Amino acid sequence: MRNIQCANCGNRVLVEKYSPSHTSVQWLDDAESACPEFARRAALGEPSNWIPTCPALRDSIERAVAEGELRTDEYRTEPVPGRLG
């Protein structure tokens, strides 16, 4: 996983990008306290586990891809041993 920083708030997350449409994000801190967008939406009563993403964080991840900091070809493309097709 790569450490990626949000250009908007400075929050850091770990990211793996398996394909253009498959991105895995691991938060290093509680999302509601680390991300202003998650905090705003949680304050409005939306459970944070229902919030799919922060647009600013998504943009930062896509920028990392565009700049070559995060690549999809770094990760395994063959099936995981023990799993069927």
Contact map, one row per residue, 1 for C-alpha under 8 A:
1110000000000111000000000000000000000000000000000000000000000000000000000000000000000
1111000000000111000000000000000000000000000000000000000000000000000001000000000000000
1111100000011110000000000000000000000000000000000000000000000000000000000000000000000
0111110000011110000000000000000000000000000000000000000000011001000000000000000000000
0011111001111000000000000000000000000000000000000000000010010000000000000000000000000
0001111111110000000000000000000000000000000000000000000110011000000000000000000000000
0000111111000000000000000000000000000000000000000000000110010000000000000000000000000
0000011111000000000000000000000000000000000000000000000110000000000000000000000000000
0000011111100000000000000000000000110000000000000000000000000000000000000000000000000
0000111111110000000000000000000000000000000000000000000000000000000000000000000000000
0000110011111000000000000000000001100000000000000000000000000000000000000000000000000
0011110001111100000000000011000000000000000000000000000000000000000000000000000000000
0011100000111110000000001111000000000000000000000000000000000000000000000000000000000
1111000000011111000000001111000000000000000000000000000000000000000000000000000000000
1111000000001111100000111100000000000000000000000000000000001000000000000000000000000
1100000000000111110000111000000000000000000000000000000000000000000001010000000000000
0000000000000011111101110000000000000000000000000000000000000000000001110010000000000
0000000000000001111111110000000000000000000000000000000000000000000000011011000000000
0000000000000000111111100000000000000000000000000000000000000000000000011000000000000
0000000000000000111111100000000000000000000000000000000000000000000000010000000000000
0000000000000000011111100000000000000000000000000000000000000000000000000000000000000
0000000000000000111111110000000000000000000000000000000000000000000000000000000000000
0000000000000011111111111000000000000000000000000000000000000000000000000000000000000
0000000000000011110001111100000000000000000000000000000000000000000000000000000000000
0000000000001111000000111110000000000000000000000000000000000000000000000000000000000
0000000000001110000000011111000000000000000000000000000000000000000000000000000000000
0000000000011100000000001111111000000000000000000000000000000000000000000000000000000
0000000000011100000000000111110000000000000000000000000000000000000000000000000000000
0000000000000000000000000011111011000000000000000000000000000000000000000000000000000
0000000000000000000000000011111111000000000000000000000000000000000000000000000000000
0000000000000000000000000010111111100110000000010000000000000000000000000000000000000
0000000000000000000000000000011111111110010000010000000000000000000000000000000000000
0000000000000000000000000000111111110110000000000000000000000000000000000000000000000
0000000000100000000000000000111111110010000000000000000000000000000000000000000000000
0000000010100000000000000000001111111110000000000000010000000000000000000000000000000
0000000010000000000000000000000111111111000000000000000000000000000000000000000000000
0000000000000000000000000000000100111111100000000000010000000000000000000000000000000
0000000000000000000000000000001110111111110000010010010000000000000000000000000000000
0000000000000000000000000000001111111111111000000000000000000000000000000000000000000
0000000000000000000000000000000000011111111100000000000000000000000000000000000000000
0000000000000000000000000000000000001111111111010000000000000000000000000000000000000
0000000000000000000000000000000100000111111111110000000000000000000000000000000000000
0000000000000000000000000000000000000011111111000000000000000000000000000000000000000
0000000000000000000000000000000000000001111111000000000000000000000000000000000000000
0000000000000000000000000000000000000000111111100000000000000000000000000000000000000
0000000000000000000000000000000000000000111111110110000000000000000000000000000000000
0000000000000000000000000000000000000000010011111110000000000000000000000000000000000
0000000000000000000000000000001100000100110001111110000000000000000000000000000000000
0000000000000000000000000000000000000000000000111111000000000000000000000000000000000
0000000000000000000000000000000000000000000001111111000000000000000000000000000000000
0000000000000000000000000000000000000100000001111111110000000000000000000000000000000
0000000000000000000000000000000000000000000000001111110000000000000000000000000000000
0000000000000000000000000000000000000000000000000011111011000000000000000000000000000
0000000000000000000000000000000000101100000000000011111111000000000000000000000000000
0000000000000000000000000000000000000000000000000000111111100000000000000000000000000
0000011100000000000000000000000000000000000000000000011111110000000000000000000000000
0000111100000000000000000000000000000000000000000000111111111000000000000000000000000
0000000000000000000000000000000000000000000000000000111111111100000000000000000000000
0000000000000000000000000000000000000000000000000000001111111110000000000000000000000
0001111000000000000000000000000000000000000000000000000111111111000000000000000000000
0001010000000010000000000000000000000000000000000000000011111111100001000000000000000
0000000000000000000000000000000000000000000000000000000001111111110000000000000000000
0000000000000000000000000000000000000000000000000000000000111111111000000000000000000
0001000000000000000000000000000000000000000000000000000000011111111111000000000000000
0000000000000000000000000000000000000000000000000000000000001111111111100000000000000
0000000000000000000000000000000000000000000000000000000000000111111110000000000000000
0000000000000000000000000000000000000000000000000000000000000011111111000000000000000
0000000000000000000000000000000000000000000000000000000000000001111111100000000000000
0000000000000000000000000000000000000000000000000000000000000001111111100000000000000
0100000000000001100000000000000000000000000000000000000000001001101111110000000000000
0000000000000000100000000000000000000000000000000000000000000000100111111100000000000
0000000000000001111100000000000000000000000000000000000000000000000001111110000000000
0000000000000000011000000000000000000000000000000000000000000000000000111111100000000
0000000000000000000000000000000000000000000000000000000000000000000000111111000000000
0000000000000000110000000000000000000000000000000000000000000000000000011111100000000
0000000000000000010000000000000000000000000000000000000000000000000000001111111000000
0000000000000000000000000000000000000000000000000000000000000000000000001011111000000
0000000000000000000000000000000000000000000000000000000000000000000000000001111100000
0000000000000000000000000000000000000000000000000000000000000000000000000001111110111
0000000000000000000000000000000000000000000000000000000000000000000000000000011111100
0000000000000000000000000000000000000000000000000000000000000000000000000000001111100
0000000000000000000000000000000000000000000000000000000000000000000000000000000111110
0000000000000000000000000000000000000000000000000000000000000000000000000000001111111
0000000000000000000000000000000000000000000000000000000000000000000000000000001001111
0000000000000000000000000000000000000000000000000000000000000000000000000000001000111
